[in-house]
């Protein structure tokens, strides 16, 4: 067996009230990166209070917007450089946790702050972190898994459409992930559904596309099973504490799986579709789910069978497993109010055709690794999704 490496945070605290564990984290000056929703809802205070009470001086930057701009992250880093924290925290959805990571990266390496995004994308991976501060990620949604990944996304507006630039640095892996379900427990049903579906797709897409790994497979398949079972309860009754906790913990498990395994074409294409039509990420993944998964059926038949079986289906063979799995996932999405087709998501045919070429080009060139798939293959998958093709 080849030698493999598993990236995990130094510590993961999970369960209701896990944020109180911050009292044990060593440091004197804490800088919290978050957004106005977290600061005005009282969630930020749930983080700051245990820190203050254990003797920290604290400062907060709460100006992170969805898909934060480079300018916002530079401002946050400037504030951190003035304050000189020894702990940086990111609280919120993926945008806040990513903005926190990049604040940390710039704080530790101020020369990176001056680079424009294309150069930063190339250079960022070479710079070390952990010299001046540790990083604590606290998700307020049960979805992105950013609390357990070494990547951050920055929004960039181009002439044709906004795109997402992915910054990778293997040492940008959070020291601590705090998966405390009291933060997502106030999400409305539509955001619970959208973010939960993202987490489900992380788990399933990773399980189907990843090269076999006992560690990653175990996290991915268990996360898939848990989210499949508990997400509907979490959407239909946000007060269901057990459902909230199960989905939240599973989303973090899926995050560890994807940072050690792979995602595939569903995510590659969903990023571009979402940017082009301003569709929330979980919904974009839903629109790409059938075509994106089926692309792997020939080479990962056994995985389809295992994924189907883990949610209680009894397939005859790989093709039957894929058909049953996709049908079950259609039922799940209908149940939680997530669109399955482009038409349901309000995408107009002319707009889709106008942007098809650029979406396919960006799918192939913008991810961390250029795709092996050809322009025609990617366009074909977008078209299959447009037509709603499935098994
Ligand atoms: Fe995702």
Boltz pocket constraint, residues with backbone or C-beta under 6 A from the ligand:
constraints:
  - pocket:
      binder: B
      contacts: [[A, 143], [A, 144], [A, 198], [A, 199], [A, 202], [A, 267], [A, 281]]
      max_distance: 6.0
